[in-house]
Amino acid sequence: MTGAVAPPPPPAAQAAASEAPQGVGKLVVLMITAFIDMVGVLMIIPQLPFYAKRLGGNGFDVAALGGYHVGIGQITALLVSAFTVAQLLSAPMWGRFSDKFGRRPALMIALGASAVAYVIFGFANTLWLLFLSRLVQGAGGGTVGVIQAYVADATRPQDRAKSLGWLSAATNAGVALGPVFGSWTLGLKIGGPGLVAAALCVINIIFCGIYLTESHDVRAHAGKPKPRRSGTAVARVVTHSSEPASRLIWIYAVGIGAFQGVNSILALFLAVRYGVTASTIGYFFMYVGVISVVTRALILGRLVDWLGEAKLSRMGLVIMAIGLATLPLTVHYWQLALAVALMPLGAAFTFPCVTALLSRVISNEERGLYMGVQQTFGGLSRAIYPMIAGFTFDRLGVGVPFFISAVLVASTLLLGLDLESYAKH
């Protein structure tokens, strides 16, 4: 009938329609922010073992431990652990800070800390300055949970795994490009990769200041009952390990610690087995990054819709464990390429799904806190395992850390046998 007026959509539909563009806009800005940040991070990470070797030589003896020799593998692991220990201590604090004052200021402060850390790295001429740069960056790097809470604020529960996958795709694009940029900047006379990474942080801060809007209603949060303290939340994961949130945090922590822990000695393994150098390591990480980007951007969302987060996370754990177990068994480049591909593929299926499930089983008022607690446990795992990886690399064989990682990743399957029931919340 001409002239008829369509009835207005129901309030829920109006809210969804008005919320969708805003959520998409926030996600795009976060993706750009995460990409720029990860380019800076990955300009530095692959170079750490080579900086450690240049400044630390063949290692050093510790007189207080009866002349115990700390090898280059353990020095590199200590550099990685310095970051994760600082991140471990700061993550819940940043989570509570973002719940109380907003996600945006927490993120910008963290970027500022990273800029300072990169400047220290750029001028480091001793191992101690390298350690200082890692500690400073780790203290400001406890905001991974803040970014995850940002995404959870801006998206519907059923879309969170896909959104986190898109965010991860952006970070892994940085993983693909950052190492290559880092290798290119080695020839700079002043500062090298460190100062270029610091400049990227400054650009990122300006970008966030202009385009990133707050996703968390701080005033509404102020009117809610006070959430539990950070220490209480951490303790609850240990004392109530059978609760959904606790089990998901343990899966994340054990899995990501075992997976990322071997990265501390991965460059050393490739140098021993395949002759990789500081100028060529970037191309290896670019290969890993491209696989991660393609998987998270083009495949993850479809598989989440088909299988659901719970089943897909378990599939990812199996794939990741196979990749870790077969990597040290490779002898040809095509075997290496296949084994390495399984690792980021499994990680892409596992960690966004686990984090999305966690966002469903905690209240909005404690989302930032528990995302921070997840990073605390993940940070603890990433701090402990590099030490194990460095020790076993130096003392037991270059392939042993990868076998241990494979066993740990596979063991987390037992923690998530009934994750489907969590996805209903």
N, C-alpha and C positions, 0 to 999 in steps of 0.2 A: 504494500500500500504506500503510495507516495505521501510524503510529509510525515510518515511515522518516525517517531524518535525511539532509538534503541534504548532499553533500560540500562542504567549504569551498572558496571561490573560490581560484584560483591566486594566488601572492604578488603578481604584477604587478597583478592586478585589485584585490587588497586595497589595494595602495599607491595605485592610481589613485582608489579610492573614498575613502580617507582624505585624499588630497591635494586632491580637487576642492572640497569645501566650504571648506577653508582658502584655496585660491587665489581662489575667488569672494569670500570675505570680505575678503581683502587688496585685491582689485580694487575692490570697492565703497568701501572706506575711501579708497583712492587716488583714485577718481573724485570723492568728496566733497572731498578735500584739493585736488585739481587745480581743481575748480570754484570753491571759495572763493578760491584763489590767483589764478585768472584773472579773477574779478570785480574784484579789487583792481588787477591789472595793467591791465585795459581801462578802469578808471575814469580812468587816467592817460594812456595812449597816445593816444587821440583828442584829448586836450586839449593835447598837447605843441606842435603847430604854432601854436596860438592863444596859449599861454604864451610861446613863442619870439617871436611877432610883437609881443606886448604889451611884453616886456622888451627885445627887440632892435630894435624899430622897423622900418626898411627895410633893416637890415643894418649892416655896418661895413666900413671900409677897413683893410687890413693894410699898414702902412707898410713892413715888412720885405720885402714882396712887390711893392714899387713902387706902393703904393696900390691893390692889387687889392681889388675890392669883393666882399664875401661877402654874397650875397642871403639872403632869408628861407628859400628852399628849401634852400640849402646849410647854413644854421644848423640847420634842422630835421633834415637828414640827419646832421649832426655829432652831434646829441643822440641820434639812433638808433644811430649808430656807436659812441658812447661806451659804451653798454650792451653792444653785441656784441663790442667789443674786449676789455672786461673779462671777458665770458663766454667768449670765445675762449681767453684765458689761463688761466681757472680750470677749464674743463670737464674736461680730462684729470686735473687734480689731484683734483677731486671724484670722478671715476670711480675712481681708485686708492684714495682715502680710503674710498669705499663698499665696495670690494672687501676692504679690510683691516679696517675697523672696523664696517662695516654700512651698509645703505641708510638706515635710520631716522635715525641721528644726523646724517648728511650732509644729509638733507632738512630737518630741524628747524633746523639752523644756517643754511641758505639762507633759510628763512622769516624768521628773525631779522634777517638782513641786509636783506631786503626791507622789513621794518617800519622799520628805521632810514632806509633810502632814501626811503620815503614821507614820513616826518616832515620830512626835509630838503626834499623837494619841496613839502610843504605850506606851508613858511615861506620858500621861495625868492623873493627879490626882485631877483635878478640872474641873468644868463645863466650865470655861473660856478657858482652854487649849483644851477642846473638840471643842469649837466654833472656836478657832484659827486654828485647824487642818482642819476643814470644809471650812473655808474661803480660806486657802492656796490652798487646793485641788480644790476648785471651780474656783479660779483665773487661775489655769492651766488647768481647765477642760472645757474651752470654745471651745475646738477643735473638738467636735463632728461634727460640720459643716465642719471642715477641712477634717475629715475622709470621710464624705459623698461626699465632692467635689473631693477627691482623687479617689473614686469609679466612680464618674461621668466623671472624666477626662479619665479614663482607659477603659470605656465601651461604647458601642453604646446606643443611647437613648432608643431603644426598649428593651434593655437588663438590663436597670438600676434597675428596680424594683426587678428583679430576683437577680441581683448582690447585691443590698442592703439587700435583704432577706437572701442571703448566709452570708453576713457580720453580720446581726442580729442573724443568727443561731449560728455563732461563739461566739458572745457576750453572747447569752443565754446559750451556753454550759458553759461559765464562771459563769453565774447566777446559773446554776445547781450545779456546783462543789464548787464554792467559799464559800457559807455559811457552807457547811460541813467541808471544810478545816478550816474555821474560828472557828467552834465549837471545832475541834480537837486541835487547838493551844491555847485554853483558859487555858490549864494547864501549859503553859510555864511560867517560873518564871520571865523572863525579856522580856518586850515588847509585849508579846502575839501576837495576830493577826496583830498588827500594824507593827512590825518589819519584819514579814514574808511577808506581803504585800509590804513593802518597798523594800525588797530583790527581789521580783518579778518584781518591776518597774525597778530596776537596770539591771536585766537580759533582760528585754524588750528593754531597751535603747541600750544595746550591740547588741541585735538581729536586731533592726532597723538599727543601724549603719552599720551592715554587709550586710544585705539582702534587705533593703527597698530602692528602687530607686525613684527618683523624677518623678512625673507624670505631673507637670505643667511647661510649657515653660515660664520661667521667662523673658527671653530676648524678646520673642514675646510680652509678656504682657507689657514690658516697652515701646514698640513702639506704643501701642494703646492709644487712648484718655483716660485720667484719669477717672476712675469710680467715681460715686458719693460717697460722704463721708458716713461713717457709720450712723451718725445722720440723714442725709438726707434720707437714705434708710429706716431707722426705722420710720421716720416721714411719709414717703410715704405710708407705710403699713396702717397707721391710716387715713391719709387724702384721700387716693385713695383705699378704701377698696373693691371696686367693680372690681379692676384689678385682672387678673388671679393669679399672684404671691401673692398678698395680701390675696386673699381668701384662697389660699392653706396654707399660713402661719397661718391664723386665725384658720383653721380647725386643723392644727397640734398643735397649741398652746393650744387651749381650750381642745382638746381631750387628749393630753398627760398630761396636767396639772391635769385634772380631774382624769385620770387613775392612774398616778404615785403619785398624791398627797395623795391618801389613803394609799400608802405604808408607809407613815410616822407613821401611827397609826395601821397598819395591825398586827404587832407583838403584840401590846397591845390588840387588838381585839381578836386575837387567844388565848392570855393568859387568858383573862377574860372568853371567851366562851368555849374554849377547853383545857385550862390548859397547853398551850405550854410554854416551858421554853427556856432559852438561849442555853441550850445544845441540844434541839430538834428542834428549829426553822429552822436550816439549812436543815433538811429533807423536810420541807414544801417548801422552796425556790427551792430545788432540783427538786421537783415534777413540779413546775411552769416552771423551766428552761428546763426540758426535753420536756415538751409539746411545748414550744417555739422553741426549736431546731428542733424537728421533723416537726413542721408546716412550718417553714421557709426554711428548707433544702429539704423537700420532697414534700410539698403540694403547697407552695406559687407560685413557678414558673409555675406549670401546670395551676393553676387557673388564673394567670395573662394572660397566652396565651389564655385561654378559655373565660374569662369574660372581660379582660382589667382592667387597673389600677383603672379607675373611679368607675366602678360597684363594684369591689372587695373592694375598700376602704369604700364604703357605707355599704356593707355587714358586713365588719369588725366592723364598728361603732355600728351597730345594735346588733351584737353578744356581743361586749364588754359591751354595756349598759345593756343587759339582765344579764350578769354575775355579774356586779356591783350591780344591783338591787336585785338579788336573794341571794347574799352572806350573808347578815345579817339575812335572813329569814331561814337559815339552822339550823337544830337541830341535825342532824345525820352526821357522817363522810362521808357517801356516797353522801349526798346532798352537803356537803362542797366541796368534790372532784369534783363534776360536775360543781358547780358554779364557783369555782376557775379556772377550765379548760377553761371556756368560756372567761375569761379575757385575758390571753396571746394569745389565739386563735384569738380573735378580734383584739388585738394589732398587731399581726403578719400580718394580712390582711390589716390593715389601714395605719400604719406609713411608711413602705417602699414604698407603692404605692403613698402616698401623696408627699413624698420627691422626688420620681422619676418624678412625674408630675411637681414639682417645677423646677427640673433641666432642663426641656424642655422649660419652658417659660421665662428663663433668659439667658443672653448672657454668653459665655464662660469667658469673661473678668471679669464678676461680679458674677461668680458662687460661689466662696469662700465667698464673701461678703454676698450674700443672704442666703447661707446656714448658715452663722453665724447669720444673722438677724432672721432666723427661730428659731435658738437655743435661741436667746435673748428673743423672745416672748414666746417660750416654757419655758425658765427659769423663766420669770416673772410669768407665770401661775403656775409653780411648786413652786415658792416662796410664792405666795399668798394663794394657796389652802391648803397647809399643815397647815397654821395658822387657816383657817376656819375649817379644819378637826380636829385639836387639840382642838379648842374651842368647837365645837359641840360634840366631843367625851366626853370631860370632863363635859359639861353642859347640853346637850340635849339627850344623849344616844349613846351607842357604835355603833349602826347601822346607825345613821343619816348621817355621812360623805359619806357612800356608796350610799345612796339614792340620795344625792345631786350630786355626781359624775355621777350617771347613767343619771340624767336629763341633765347635761351639755354635756355629750358625745352624747346623742340623739339629742340635739339641733344643733350640728354641721352638721347634715344631711341637714339642710336648706341652709347651705353655699355651698354645693357641688352638687346641683341638676342637673347642666349642665356641670359637669367635663369632659364629653366626648369630648366637643369642645376643651378643653385644651390639651388633649392627641394627637391631630392632629398636634400640633406645633412641 
